[in-house]
């Protein structure tokens, strides 16, 4: 088991992803991906 460095959730290593240099769970990965989206449609 590995631990998400963002929310602290324990997840299997195969479900751990790297985002912003951190090992994070899938949920945090998706969140950071949508948060740091380079091109957001605005209007
Ligand atoms: Zn997480």
mmCIF file of the protein (N, C-alpha, C, O) and its ligand, coordinates in Angstrom:
data_MODEL
# 
_entry.id   MODEL 
# 
loop_
_entity.id 
_entity.type 
_entity.pdbx_number_of_molecules 
1 polymer     1 
2 non-polymer 1 
# 
_entity_poly.entity_id                      1 
_entity_poly.type                           'polypeptide(L)' 
_entity_poly.nstd_linkage                   no 
_entity_poly.nstd_monomer                   no 
_entity_poly.pdbx_seq_one_letter_code       
;(UNK)(UNK)(UNK)(UNK)(UNK)(UNK)(UNK)(UNK)(UNK)(UNK)(UNK)(UNK)(UNK)(UNK)(UNK)(UNK)
(UNK)(UNK)(UNK)(UNK)(UNK)(UNK)(UNK)(UNK)(UNK)(UNK)(UNK)(UNK)(UNK)(UNK)(UNK)(UNK)
(UNK)(UNK)(UNK)(UNK)(UNK)(UNK)(UNK)(UNK)(UNK)(UNK)(UNK)
;
_entity_poly.pdbx_seq_one_letter_code_can   XXXXXXXXXXXXXXXXXXXXXXXXXXXXXXXXXXXXXXXXXXX 
_entity_poly.pdbx_strand_id                 A 
# 
loop_
_entity_poly_seq.entity_id 
_entity_poly_seq.num 
_entity_poly_seq.mon_id 
_entity_poly_seq.hetero 
1 1  UNK n 
1 2  UNK n 
1 3  UNK n 
1 4  UNK n 
1 5  UNK n 
1 6  UNK n 
1 7  UNK n 
1 8  UNK n 
1 9  UNK n 
1 10 UNK n 
1 11 UNK n 
1 12 UNK n 
1 13 UNK n 
1 14 UNK n 
1 15 UNK n 
1 16 UNK n 
1 17 UNK n 
1 18 UNK n 
1 19 UNK n 
1 20 UNK n 
1 21 UNK n 
1 22 UNK n 
1 23 UNK n 
1 24 UNK n 
1 25 UNK n 
1 26 UNK n 
1 27 UNK n 
1 28 UNK n 
1 29 UNK n 
1 30 UNK n 
1 31 UNK n 
1 32 UNK n 
1 33 UNK n 
1 34 UNK n 
1 35 UNK n 
1 36 UNK n 
1 37 UNK n 
1 38 UNK n 
1 39 UNK n 
1 40 UNK n 
1 41 UNK n 
1 42 UNK n 
1 43 UNK n 
# 
loop_
_struct_asym.id 
_struct_asym.entity_id 
A 1 
B 2 
# 
loop_
_chem_comp.id 
_chem_comp.type 
_chem_comp.mon_nstd_flag 
UNK 'L-peptide linking' . 
ZN  non-polymer         . 
# 
_pdbx_entity_nonpoly.entity_id   2 
_pdbx_entity_nonpoly.name        ? 
_pdbx_entity_nonpoly.comp_id     ZN 
# 
_pdbx_nonpoly_scheme.asym_id         B 
_pdbx_nonpoly_scheme.entity_id       2 
_pdbx_nonpoly_scheme.mon_id          ZN 
_pdbx_nonpoly_scheme.ndb_seq_num     1 
_pdbx_nonpoly_scheme.pdb_seq_num     101 
_pdbx_nonpoly_scheme.auth_seq_num    101 
_pdbx_nonpoly_scheme.pdb_mon_id      ZN 
_pdbx_nonpoly_scheme.auth_mon_id     ZN 
_pdbx_nonpoly_scheme.pdb_strand_id   A 
_pdbx_nonpoly_scheme.pdb_ins_code    . 
# 
loop_
_atom_site.group_PDB 
_atom_site.id 
_atom_site.type_symbol 
_atom_site.label_atom_id 
_atom_site.label_alt_id 
_atom_site.label_comp_id 
_atom_site.label_asym_id 
_atom_site.label_entity_id 
_atom_site.label_seq_id 
_atom_site.pdbx_PDB_ins_code 
_atom_site.Cartn_x 
_atom_site.Cartn_y 
_atom_site.Cartn_z 
_atom_site.occupancy 
_atom_site.B_iso_or_equiv 
_atom_site.pdbx_formal_charge 
_atom_site.auth_seq_id 
_atom_site.auth_comp_id 
_atom_site.auth_asym_id 
_atom_site.auth_atom_id 
_atom_site.pdbx_PDB_model_num 
ATOM   1   N  N  . UNK A 1 1  ? 0.839   -1.210 0.000   1.00 0.00 ? 1   UNK A N  1 
ATOM   2   C  CA . UNK A 1 1  ? 0.000   0.000  0.000   1.00 0.00 ? 1   UNK A CA 1 
ATOM   3   C  C  . UNK A 1 1  ? 0.865   1.247  0.000   1.00 0.00 ? 1   UNK A C  1 
ATOM   4   O  O  . UNK A 1 1  ? 1.941   1.283  0.597   1.00 0.00 ? 1   UNK A O  1 
ATOM   5   N  N  . UNK A 1 2  ? 0.380   2.247  -0.670  1.00 0.00 ? 2   UNK A N  1 
ATOM   6   C  CA . UNK A 1 2  ? 1.062   3.533  -0.683  1.00 0.00 ? 2   UNK A CA 1 
ATOM   7   C  C  . UNK A 1 2  ? 0.096   4.587  -0.145  1.00 0.00 ? 2   UNK A C  1 
ATOM   8   O  O  . UNK A 1 2  ? -1.092  4.332  0.054   1.00 0.00 ? 2   UNK A O  1 
ATOM   9   N  N  . UNK A 1 3  ? 0.635   5.748  0.075   1.00 0.00 ? 3   UNK A N  1 
ATOM   10  C  CA . UNK A 1 3  ? -0.192  6.795  0.669   1.00 0.00 ? 3   UNK A CA 1 
ATOM   11  C  C  . UNK A 1 3  ? -0.187  8.032  -0.212  1.00 0.00 ? 3   UNK A C  1 
ATOM   12  O  O  . UNK A 1 3  ? 0.863   8.492  -0.661  1.00 0.00 ? 3   UNK A O  1 
ATOM   13  N  N  . UNK A 1 4  ? -1.356  8.550  -0.444  1.00 0.00 ? 4   UNK A N  1 
ATOM   14  C  CA . UNK A 1 4  ? -1.475  9.785  -1.211  1.00 0.00 ? 4   UNK A CA 1 
ATOM   15  C  C  . UNK A 1 4  ? -0.816  10.911 -0.427  1.00 0.00 ? 4   UNK A C  1 
ATOM   16  O  O  . UNK A 1 4  ? -1.100  11.109 0.754   1.00 0.00 ? 4   UNK A O  1 
ATOM   17  N  N  . UNK A 1 5  ? 0.058   11.642 -1.091  1.00 0.00 ? 5   UNK A N  1 
ATOM   18  C  CA . UNK A 1 5  ? 0.787   12.711 -0.401  1.00 0.00 ? 5   UNK A CA 1 
ATOM   19  C  C  . UNK A 1 5  ? -0.048  13.986 -0.311  1.00 0.00 ? 5   UNK A C  1 
ATOM   20  O  O  . UNK A 1 5  ? 0.379   14.981 0.274   1.00 0.00 ? 5   UNK A O  1 
ATOM   21  N  N  . UNK A 1 6  ? -1.217  13.941 -0.886  1.00 0.00 ? 6   UNK A N  1 
ATOM   22  C  CA . UNK A 1 6  ? -2.037  15.145 -0.871  1.00 0.00 ? 6   UNK A CA 1 
ATOM   23  C  C  . UNK A 1 6  ? -3.160  15.033 0.165   1.00 0.00 ? 6   UNK A C  1 
ATOM   24  O  O  . UNK A 1 6  ? -3.301  15.894 1.034   1.00 0.00 ? 6   UNK A O  1 
ATOM   25  N  N  . UNK A 1 7  ? -3.955  13.965 0.064   1.00 0.00 ? 7   UNK A N  1 
ATOM   26  C  CA . UNK A 1 7  ? -5.083  13.841 0.984   1.00 0.00 ? 7   UNK A CA 1 
ATOM   27  C  C  . UNK A 1 7  ? -4.820  12.785 2.058   1.00 0.00 ? 7   UNK A C  1 
ATOM   28  O  O  . UNK A 1 7  ? -5.594  12.656 3.007   1.00 0.00 ? 7   UNK A O  1 
ATOM   29  N  N  . UNK A 1 8  ? -3.724  12.026 1.910   1.00 0.00 ? 8   UNK A N  1 
ATOM   30  C  CA . UNK A 1 8  ? -3.357  11.068 2.939   1.00 0.00 ? 8   UNK A CA 1 
ATOM   31  C  C  . UNK A 1 8  ? -4.097  9.747  2.841   1.00 0.00 ? 8   UNK A C  1 
ATOM   32  O  O  . UNK A 1 8  ? -3.975  8.906  3.732   1.00 0.00 ? 8   UNK A O  1 
ATOM   33  N  N  . UNK A 1 9  ? -4.855  9.551  1.787   1.00 0.00 ? 9   UNK A N  1 
ATOM   34  C  CA . UNK A 1 9  ? -5.598  8.317  1.621   1.00 0.00 ? 9   UNK A CA 1 
ATOM   35  C  C  . UNK A 1 9  ? -4.643  7.179  1.280   1.00 0.00 ? 9   UNK A C  1 
ATOM   36  O  O  . UNK A 1 9  ? -3.668  7.370  0.553   1.00 0.00 ? 9   UNK A O  1 
ATOM   37  N  N  . UNK A 1 10 ? -4.930  6.006  1.804   1.00 0.00 ? 10  UNK A N  1 
ATOM   38  C  CA . UNK A 1 10 ? -4.110  4.851  1.491   1.00 0.00 ? 10  UNK A CA 1 
ATOM   39  C  C  . UNK A 1 10 ? -4.666  4.173  0.248   1.00 0.00 ? 10  UNK A C  1 
ATOM   40  O  O  . UNK A 1 10 ? -5.836  3.793  0.205   1.00 0.00 ? 10  UNK A O  1 
ATOM   41  N  N  . UNK A 1 11 ? -3.827  4.026  -0.749  1.00 0.00 ? 11  UNK A N  1 
ATOM   42  C  CA . UNK A 1 11 ? -4.242  3.421  -2.006  1.00 0.00 ? 11  UNK A CA 1 
ATOM   43  C  C  . UNK A 1 11 ? -3.176  2.432  -2.453  1.00 0.00 ? 11  UNK A C  1 
ATOM   44  O  O  . UNK A 1 11 ? -2.008  2.572  -2.089  1.00 0.00 ? 11  UNK A O  1 
ATOM   45  N  N  . UNK A 1 12 ? -3.566  1.436  -3.240  1.00 0.00 ? 12  UNK A N  1 
ATOM   46  C  CA . UNK A 1 12 ? -2.579  0.526  -3.822  1.00 0.00 ? 12  UNK A CA 1 
ATOM   47  C  C  . UNK A 1 12 ? -1.599  1.299  -4.694  1.00 0.00 ? 12  UNK A C  1 
ATOM   48  O  O  . UNK A 1 12 ? -1.958  2.308  -5.300  1.00 0.00 ? 12  UNK A O  1 
ATOM   49  N  N  . UNK A 1 13 ? -0.364  0.821  -4.755  1.00 0.00 ? 13  UNK A N  1 
ATOM   50  C  CA . UNK A 1 13 ? 0.658   1.559  -5.509  1.00 0.00 ? 13  UNK A CA 1 
ATOM   51  C  C  . UNK A 1 13 ? 0.275   1.724  -6.965  1.00 0.00 ? 13  UNK A C  1 
ATOM   52  O  O  . UNK A 1 13 ? 0.625   2.723  -7.592  1.00 0.00 ? 13  UNK A O  1 
ATOM   53  N  N  . UNK A 1 14 ? -0.449  0.741  -7.513  1.00 0.00 ? 14  UNK A N  1 
ATOM   54  C  CA . UNK A 1 14 ? -0.824  0.863  -8.923  1.00 0.00 ? 14  UNK A CA 1 
ATOM   55  C  C  . UNK A 1 14 ? -1.881  1.944  -9.124  1.00 0.00 ? 14  UNK A C  1 
ATOM   56  O  O  . UNK A 1 14 ? -2.149  2.350  -10.255 1.00 0.00 ? 14  UNK A O  1 
ATOM   57  N  N  . UNK A 1 15 ? -2.483  2.410  -8.027  1.00 0.00 ? 15  UNK A N  1 
ATOM   58  C  CA . UNK A 1 15 ? -3.476  3.477  -8.156  1.00 0.00 ? 15  UNK A CA 1 
ATOM   59  C  C  . UNK A 1 15 ? -2.913  4.817  -7.712  1.00 0.00 ? 15  UNK A C  1 
ATOM   60  O  O  . UNK A 1 15 ? -3.645  5.779  -7.475  1.00 0.00 ? 15  UNK A O  1 
ATOM   61  N  N  . UNK A 1 16 ? -1.586  4.851  -7.605  1.00 0.00 ? 16  UNK A N  1 
ATOM   62  C  CA . UNK A 1 16 ? -0.948  6.100  -7.215  1.00 0.00 ? 16  UNK A CA 1 
ATOM   63  C  C  . UNK A 1 16 ? -0.378  6.774  -8.455  1.00 0.00 ? 16  UNK A C  1 
ATOM   64  O  O  . UNK A 1 16 ? 0.288   6.136  -9.271  1.00 0.00 ? 16  UNK A O  1 
ATOM   65  N  N  . UNK A 1 17 ? -0.639  8.036  -8.585  1.00 0.00 ? 17  UNK A N  1 
ATOM   66  C  CA . UNK A 1 17 ? -0.196  8.767  -9.763  1.00 0.00 ? 17  UNK A CA 1 
ATOM   67  C  C  . UNK A 1 17 ? 0.711   9.922  -9.347  1.00 0.00 ? 17  UNK A C  1 
ATOM   68  O  O  . UNK A 1 17 ? 0.767   10.288 -8.173  1.00 0.00 ? 17  UNK A O  1 
ATOM   69  N  N  . UNK A 1 18 ? 1.412   10.485 -10.314 1.00 0.00 ? 18  UNK A N  1 
ATOM   70  C  CA . UNK A 1 18 ? 2.274   11.608 -9.988  1.00 0.00 ? 18  UNK A CA 1 
ATOM   71  C  C  . UNK A 1 18 ? 1.674   12.881 -10.544 1.00 0.00 ? 18  UNK A C  1 
ATOM   72  O  O  . UNK A 1 18 ? 1.386   12.984 -11.737 1.00 0.00 ? 18  UNK A O  1 
ATOM   73  N  N  . UNK A 1 19 ? 1.491   13.841 -9.669  1.00 0.00 ? 19  UNK A N  1 
ATOM   74  C  CA . UNK A 1 19 ? 0.960   15.128 -10.084 1.00 0.00 ? 19  UNK A CA 1 
ATOM   75  C  C  . UNK A 1 19 ? 1.693   16.211 -9.324  1.00 0.00 ? 19  UNK A C  1 
ATOM   76  O  O  . UNK A 1 19 ? 1.757   16.182 -8.095  1.00 0.00 ? 19  UNK A O  1 
ATOM   77  N  N  . UNK A 1 20 ? 2.242   17.156 -10.042 1.00 0.00 ? 20  UNK A N  1 
ATOM   78  C  CA . UNK A 1 20 ? 2.972   18.275 -9.437  1.00 0.00 ? 20  UNK A CA 1 
ATOM   79  C  C  . UNK A 1 20 ? 4.102   17.779 -8.552  1.00 0.00 ? 20  UNK A C  1 
ATOM   80  O  O  . UNK A 1 20 ? 4.431   18.399 -7.540  1.00 0.00 ? 20  UNK A O  1 
ATOM   81  N  N  . UNK A 1 21 ? 4.696   16.654 -8.940  1.00 0.00 ? 21  UNK A N  1 
ATOM   82  C  CA . UNK A 1 21 ? 5.817   16.130 -8.177  1.00 0.00 ? 21  UNK A CA 1 
ATOM   83  C  C  . UNK A 1 21 ? 5.419   15.349 -6.950  1.00 0.00 ? 21  UNK A C  1 
ATOM   84  O  O  . UNK A 1 21 ? 6.281   14.916 -6.186  1.00 0.00 ? 21  UNK A O  1 
ATOM   85  N  N  . UNK A 1 22 ? 4.109   15.156 -6.744  1.00 0.00 ? 22  UNK A N  1 
ATOM   86  C  CA . UNK A 1 22 ? 3.635   14.404 -5.595  1.00 0.00 ? 22  UNK A CA 1 
ATOM   87  C  C  . UNK A 1 22 ? 3.025   13.101 -6.059  1.00 0.00 ? 22  UNK A C  1 
ATOM   88  O  O  . UNK A 1 22 ? 2.497   12.997 -7.166  1.00 0.00 ? 22  UNK A O  1 
ATOM   89  N  N  . UNK A 1 23 ? 3.109   12.104 -5.185  1.00 0.00 ? 23  UNK A N  1 
ATOM   90  C  CA . UNK A 1 23 ? 2.420   10.850 -5.451  1.00 0.00 ? 23  UNK A CA 1 
ATOM   91  C  C  . UNK A 1 23 ? 1.023   10.969 -4.865  1.00 0.00 ? 23  UNK A C  1 
ATOM   92  O  O  . UNK A 1 23 ? 0.845   11.058 -3.650  1.00 0.00 ? 23  UNK A O  1 
ATOM   93  N  N  . UNK A 1 24 ? 0.051   10.969 -5.740  1.00 0.00 ? 24  UNK A N  1 
ATOM   94  C  CA . UNK A 1 24 ? -1.310  11.210 -5.282  1.00 0.00 ? 24  UNK A CA 1 
ATOM   95  C  C  . UNK A 1 24 ? -2.256  10.132 -5.782  1.00 0.00 ? 24  UNK A C  1 
ATOM   96  O  O  . UNK A 1 24 ? -1.964  9.411  -6.735  1.00 0.00 ? 24  UNK A O  1 
ATOM   97  N  N  . UNK A 1 25 ? -3.407  10.043 -5.106  1.00 0.00 ? 25  UNK A N  1 
ATOM   98  C  CA . UNK A 1 25 ? -4.409  9.073  -5.511  1.00 0.00 ? 25  UNK A CA 1 
ATOM   99  C  C  . UNK A 1 25 ? -5.119  9.576  -6.778  1.00 0.00 ? 25  UNK A C  1 
ATOM   100 O  O  . UNK A 1 25 ? -4.902  10.701 -7.230  1.00 0.00 ? 25  UNK A O  1 
ATOM   101 N  N  . UNK A 1 26 ? -5.959  8.719  -7.322  1.00 0.00 ? 26  UNK A N  1 
ATOM   102 C  CA . UNK A 1 26 ? -6.601  9.082  -8.589  1.00 0.00 ? 26  UNK A CA 1 
ATOM   103 C  C  . UNK A 1 26 ? -7.470  10.326 -8.431  1.00 0.00 ? 26  UNK A C  1 
ATOM   104 O  O  . UNK A 1 26 ? -7.521  11.176 -9.320  1.00 0.00 ? 26  UNK A O  1 
ATOM   105 N  N  . UNK A 1 27 ? -8.144  10.425 -7.306  1.00 0.00 ? 27  UNK A N  1 
ATOM   106 C  CA . UNK A 1 27 ? -9.035  11.567 -7.079  1.00 0.00 ? 27  UNK A CA 1 
ATOM   107 C  C  . UNK A 1 27 ? -8.251  12.868 -7.087  1.00 0.00 ? 27  UNK A C  1 
ATOM   108 O  O  . UNK A 1 27 ? -8.640  13.837 -7.740  1.00 0.00 ? 27  UNK A O  1 
ATOM   109 N  N  . UNK A 1 28 ? -7.138  12.881 -6.351  1.00 0.00 ? 28  UNK A N  1 
ATOM   110 C  CA . UNK A 1 28 ? -6.323  14.101 -6.300  1.00 0.00 ? 28  UNK A CA 1 
ATOM   111 C  C  . UNK A 1 28 ? -5.713  14.396 -7.658  1.00 0.00 ? 28  UNK A C  1 
ATOM   112 O  O  . UNK A 1 28 ? -5.555  15.556 -8.038  1.00 0.00 ? 28  UNK A O  1 
ATOM   113 N  N  . UNK A 1 29 ? -5.368  13.334 -8.394  1.00 0.00 ? 29  UNK A N  1 
ATOM   114 C  CA . UNK A 1 29 ? -4.796  13.547 -9.717  1.00 0.00 ? 29  UNK A CA 1 
ATOM   115 C  C  . UNK A 1 29 ? -5.820  14.253 -10.617 1.00 0.00 ? 29  UNK A C  1 
ATOM   116 O  O  . UNK A 1 29 ? -5.498  15.209 -11.321 1.00 0.00 ? 29  UNK A O  1 
ATOM   117 N  N  . UNK A 1 30 ? -7.044  13.760 -10.573 1.00 0.00 ? 30  UNK A N  1 
ATOM   118 C  CA . UNK A 1 30 ? -8.076  14.363 -11.404 1.00 0.00 ? 30  UNK A CA 1 
ATOM   119 C  C  . UNK A 1 30 ? -8.335  15.795 -10.973 1.00 0.00 ? 30  UNK A C  1 
ATOM   120 O  O  . UNK A 1 30 ? -8.535  16.678 -11.807 1.00 0.00 ? 30  UNK A O  1 
ATOM   121 N  N  . UNK A 1 31 ? -8.331  16.021 -9.667  1.00 0.00 ? 31  UNK A N  1 
ATOM   122 C  CA . UNK A 1 31 ? -8.579  17.369 -9.162  1.00 0.00 ? 31  UNK A CA 1 
ATOM   123 C  C  . UNK A 1 31 ? -7.486  18.322 -9.629  1.00 0.00 ? 31  UNK A C  1 
ATOM   124 O  O  . UNK A 1 31 ? -7.765  19.418 -10.116 1.00 0.00 ? 31  UNK A O  1 
ATOM   125 N  N  . UNK A 1 32 ? -6.223  17.885 -9.470  1.00 0.00 ? 32  UNK A N  1 
ATOM   126 C  CA . UNK A 1 32 ? -5.120  18.766 -9.847  1.00 0.00 ? 32  UNK A CA 1 
ATOM   127 C  C  . UNK A 1 32 ? -5.098  18.966 -11.356 1.00 0.00 ? 32  UNK A C  1 
ATOM   128 O  O  . UNK A 1 32 ? -4.698  20.023 -11.845 1.00 0.00 ? 32  UNK A O  1 
ATOM   129 N  N  . UNK A 1 33 ? -5.529  17.948 -12.087 1.00 0.00 ? 33  UNK A N  1 
ATOM   130 C  CA . UNK A 1 33 ? -5.541  18.065 -13.544 1.00 0.00 ? 33  UNK A CA 1 
ATOM   131 C  C  . UNK A 1 33 ? -6.558  19.111 -13.976 1.00 0.00 ? 33  UNK A C  1 
ATOM   132 O  O  . UNK A 1 33 ? -6.296  19.911 -14.874 1.00 0.00 ? 33  UNK A O  1 
ATOM   133 N  N  . UNK A 1 34 ? -7.715  19.099 -13.334 1.00 0.00 ? 34  UNK A N  1 
ATOM   134 C  CA . UNK A 1 34 ? -8.744  20.061 -13.721 1.00 0.00 ? 34  UNK A CA 1 
ATOM   135 C  C  . UNK A 1 34 ? -8.434  21.441 -13.164 1.00 0.00 ? 34  UNK A C  1 
ATOM   136 O  O  . UNK A 1 34 ? -8.837  22.457 -13.731 1.00 0.00 ? 34  UNK A O  1 
ATOM   137 N  N  . UNK A 1 35 ? -7.707  21.470 -12.039 1.00 0.00 ? 35  UNK A N  1 
ATOM   138 C  CA . UNK A 1 35 ? -7.406  22.763 -11.419 1.00 0.00 ? 35  UNK A CA 1 
ATOM   139 C  C  . UNK A 1 35 ? -6.336  23.503 -12.219 1.00 0.00 ? 35  UNK A C  1 
ATOM   140 O  O  . UNK A 1 35 ? -6.363  24.728 -12.339 1.00 0.00 ? 35  UNK A O  1 
ATOM   141 N  N  . UNK A 1 36 ? -5.390  22.727 -12.767 1.00 0.00 ? 36  UNK A N  1 
ATOM   142 C  CA . UNK A 1 36 ? -4.290  23.375 -13.484 1.00 0.00 ? 36  UNK A CA 1 
ATOM   143 C  C  . UNK A 1 36 ? -4.472  23.244 -14.981 1.00 0.00 ? 36  UNK A C  1 
ATOM   144 O  O  . UNK A 1 36 ? -3.498  23.166 -15.729 1.00 0.00 ? 36  UNK A O  1 
ATOM   145 N  N  . UNK A 1 37 ? -5.696  23.221 -15.408 1.00 0.00 ? 37  UNK A N  1 
ATOM   146 C  CA . UNK A 1 37 ? -5.937  23.140 -16.841 1.00 0.00 ? 37  UNK A CA 1 
ATOM   147 C  C  . UNK A 1 37 ? -5.429  24.413 -17.525 1.00 0.00 ? 37  UNK A C  1 
ATOM   148 O  O  . UNK A 1 37 ? -5.839  25.519 -17.172 1.00 0.00 ? 37  UNK A O  1 
ATOM   149 N  N  . UNK A 1 38 ? -4.548  24.252 -18.492 1.00 0.00 ? 38  UNK A N  1 
ATOM   150 C  CA . UNK A 1 38 ? -3.910  25.410 -19.130 1.00 0.00 ? 38  UNK A CA 1 
ATOM   151 C  C  . UNK A 1 38 ? -4.881  26.271 -19.922 1.00 0.00 ? 38  UNK A C  1 
ATOM   152 O  O  . UNK A 1 38 ? -4.766  27.496 -19.945 1.00 0.00 ? 38  UNK A O  1 
ATOM   153 N  N  . UNK A 1 39 ? -5.825  25.624 -20.562 1.00 0.00 ? 39  UNK A N  1 
ATOM   154 C  CA . UNK A 1 39 ? -6.735  26.419 -21.383 1.00 0.00 ? 39  UNK A CA 1 
ATOM   155 C  C  . UNK A 1 39 ? -8.164  26.206 -20.935 1.00 0.00 ? 39  UNK A C  1 
ATOM   156 O  O  . UNK A 1 39 ? -8.782  25.189 -21.253 1.00 0.00 ? 39  UNK A O  1 
ATOM   157 N  N  . UNK A 1 40 ? -8.684  27.164 -20.200 1.00 0.00 ? 40  UNK A N  1 
ATOM   158 C  CA . UNK A 1 40 ? -10.061 27.064 -19.757 1.00 0.00 ? 40  UNK A CA 1 
ATOM   159 C  C  . UNK A 1 40 ? -10.945 27.971 -20.591 1.00 0.00 ? 40  UNK A C  1 
ATOM   160 O  O  . UNK A 1 40 ? -10.692 29.170 -20.704 1.00 0.00 ? 40  UNK A O  1 
ATOM   161 N  N  . UNK A 1 41 ? -11.968 27.400 -21.165 1.00 0.00 ? 41  UNK A N  1 
ATOM   162 C  CA . UNK A 1 41 ? -12.903 28.217 -21.926 1.00 0.00 ? 41  UNK A CA 1 
ATOM   163 C  C  . UNK A 1 41 ? -13.581 29.233 -21.025 1.00 0.00 ? 41  UNK A C  1 
ATOM   164 O  O  . UNK A 1 41 ? -14.166 28.870 -20.004 1.00 0.00 ? 41  UNK A O  1 
ATOM   165 N  N  . UNK A 1 42 ? -13.508 30.471 -21.389 1.00 0.00 ? 42  UNK A N  1 
ATOM   166 C  CA . UNK A 1 42 ? -14.058 31.530 -20.539 1.00 0.00 ? 42  UNK A CA 1 
ATOM   167 C  C  . UNK A 1 42 ? -15.042 32.357 -21.372 1.00 0.00 ? 42  UNK A C  1 
ATOM   168 O  O  . UNK A 1 42 ? -14.672 33.309 -22.059 1.00 0.00 ? 42  UNK A O  1 
ATOM   169 N  N  . UNK A 1 43 ? -16.252 31.969 -21.282 1.00 0.00 ? 43  UNK A N  1 
ATOM   170 C  CA . UNK A 1 43 ? -17.263 32.729 -22.010 1.00 0.00 ? 43  UNK A CA 1 
ATOM   171 C  C  . UNK A 1 43 ? -17.257 32.315 -23.454 1.00 0.00 ? 43  UNK A C  1 
ATOM   172 O  O  . UNK A 1 43 ? -18.039 32.838 -24.249 1.00 0.00 ? 43  UNK A O  1 
HETATM 173 ZN ZN . ZN  B 2 .  ? -5.500  11.910 -2.583  1.00 0.00 ? 101 ZN  A ZN 1 
# 
